[in-house]
Structures are given as C-alpha cells and as structure tokens.
C-alpha cells in the first residue's frame, strides 16, 4: 500500500512539482493525495490540478494569529483525505508546537542550506556573506524549532566567486528537486529510523558522482 501524502504550499510549488513527478513511478512508495495551500492565488495549485492532484484552500488571513484554529481546519482536511505523511513545499505559515508534535516523524521540510548552517530567512545571502565555498539543501523532519529537526538527506553545490543570491538559489533548487523525492521515498518505505535527535537509514547506500548523502541504492 502506498502512503498517502499531503503537500502544503503557499507559492509556485517548485518542489511540489518534483514530488508529484516522482510519485508517478509505479515503484514509488507514496502517492500525493492532496495539495493544500493557505493562499488561493498560489501558482502551485494550478500546477497540481494540471497533474490530476486534488487541491484544498484554507485561507490563513481570516484566522490571524489564531494558529490553533487554522490547524484544526487543516487537520480536518488531512483526515478527510486519509493523509499519513506531510511534505512542506514553501508553506509560509507557522505551526504550533502541538501540531508539530502530532505529526512528528511524519512531516518533512526542505531548507536551502546545509543545516545547521544558515537556518531561517535569507539562507543564500547568509552563505554568500559568510564566504562559504559549498552550500546546498537539507531535507529534515519538522520540529517546533525552526530548521532544527533531524536531518534526513543533504545535497551540496559549489559556491562560485561572484555568485548572486539568485544564481546560488537556482543552483541549489536543482539539488532540492533531486533530494526531496528521495527523502520522501525513504520515509514512505519505512527505511528512516529516528534515534533521539538523529535520523538513521536502514539498508545500504550507494556512492555517486554528486555530493548527495545518503544516496540510497
């Protein structure tokens, strides 16, 4: 049985599209059950519908700072769709600690830096200002602390002299699209094991020409 996944978006849904494409494979252990947005004008909604994926809109503005009320509606939608796993894809809405704990170990996020370096806002700018020579993306489990959950998978890219935040962002986005589907594959197949604050992977991993770790066989 394939695990049922909800993707939460607020914008264009770039990583959403990569997850949807990966889930089309017959051997992929998850199916995208629904795409949910807190913005009716999110461009990713149309992309999801064009792929035949069900969508839901839960406008966040009417809830203001009542995050628990928003999450109650969200949980109802997730329950109606029998969702088992959540992938955040640029979802610009904070969660309460209670919601995160309910979904702990079943909710993934992707961040465009090699965590724990450069969490939070403007990670590309942070990387360029620090003068690092390698940056990348991290898929991690969501915890109440921002960008601090157990790391599932990382992919690295070079940082070039003269890079702009836009150029670095595009380079990192390419590796995001590679690692997010693979991280979901690991989670949905039951190969991820949480040991305290660390994530372990059952089974062997393979080497490859790209700096992605772990690289499942």
Order of alpha helices (4+ residues) and beta strands (2+ residues): beta-alpha-beta-alpha-beta-alpha-beta-alpha-beta-alpha-beta-beta-alpha-beta-beta-beta
